[in-house]
Amino acid sequence: MNTLVSQHFLESEWIEGCRRGDARCQEKVFRHFYGFVMGICLRYASSDHQAQEILNDSFLKVFENMLITREIHVFRAWLRRIVVNTALDHYRKERRRLEKIATDVAEEDLTIAGDVIDQLSAEEIIRLLQELPESQRLVFNLYEIEGYSHQEIGEMLGFPAATSRTYLTRGKQRLKSLMLQRKFGSHYGE
């Protein structure tokens, strides 16, 4: 418990230092929260390189906004929100390249066998998520991990809620296929 209190005290000190523009405190915040932020970035990115870009842009926004934001009640939650929004900004920039898909695909209730998931490490699961097309990966993360509704996702990404459902369904199907390929070999399902 004492370590937790001292850790919280250090974080508060660093955050206040960042508000004063102290570069050493910014470096400490960057190093301290790097793993937390990178974990979020990897879920949204299609590659390690893209995740690093999102991470760098996120920390730039954090340090800029710390100077103007008066009250940050829960820093970790505030930081998470900035990272997710930055990932969405990256998606919007790249969205022109994405092809349009039909919005009338019915959402299916797909489940992935627990034994397949249990055999995968966290790194393998992140790699599988990175193999999804960008739109499917974003919707999967926003819906399944962040807890947004399809209506909210559609508003954030600029398409109908039905399209969000379609992306989620297709993403789950693709993840299931990728997981089964990992378990039974690369020719499974072909």
Disulfide bonds with the S-S distance in Angstrom:
none
